[in-house]
Amino acid sequence: MNTRLFAALAALAALTFSAAASAQGYAVVSAGSSKLDVDCTGTTSCDSSGTGFKLLGGYKFQPNMAVELGYFDFGKATASLGAATAENKNSAFGAGIAFHHNISPNWPIVARLGIAQVKTTISGSFPGFGSASDSESNAALYGGLGIGYRLSPTVSIDGTWDFSKSEYGGETGNISVFSVGLTFWF
């Protein structure tokens, strides 16, 4: 199944799930700086940072524990060697658990852990020879840590670090996004 279609269906399910959850549901949207652990040896230029984002839907089944579904865009890395260019993009759809705790009434923290289907897409081009692209999907653990500040009883602004591993052709690399976003409680 197409990863984007799967992610869209999961997001719809998460929104439906959270809407039905009354005061226990929440949705998270955030964006920020991404980083991919790549080996740039032998390239003339290499940029392993970019922009990533996440969309999550969750449901608290206990005061501090929740289940979540989400889509993560871990950004891309680019490299070149002369006129040849290469790009490595990573995205994931995942499900997991989240531990929520208030360190004070207005300062919530969260730690999440789950399993994700991480898709790594490699593409390259060389003038005169055209371009090519290939992708590989693998299951991997993902995690996240965050702290927020409640703007109101139903909205908080959050800073989070989400991370996982990408894999292509037997090679693995760490992927992460430091982001700022909003959590909406229903």
Protein Blocks (a to p, Z undefined) as FASTA:
>chain_A
ZZklmmmmmmmmmmmmmmmnommbccddddddddddddfehiabdcfbdcdddddddddf
bfkbccddddddebjadddehjbccddddddddddddddddfbfklccdddddddddddd
dddddehiapaddddddddddddddddddfbfkbccddddddddddeehiacdddddddd
ddddZZ
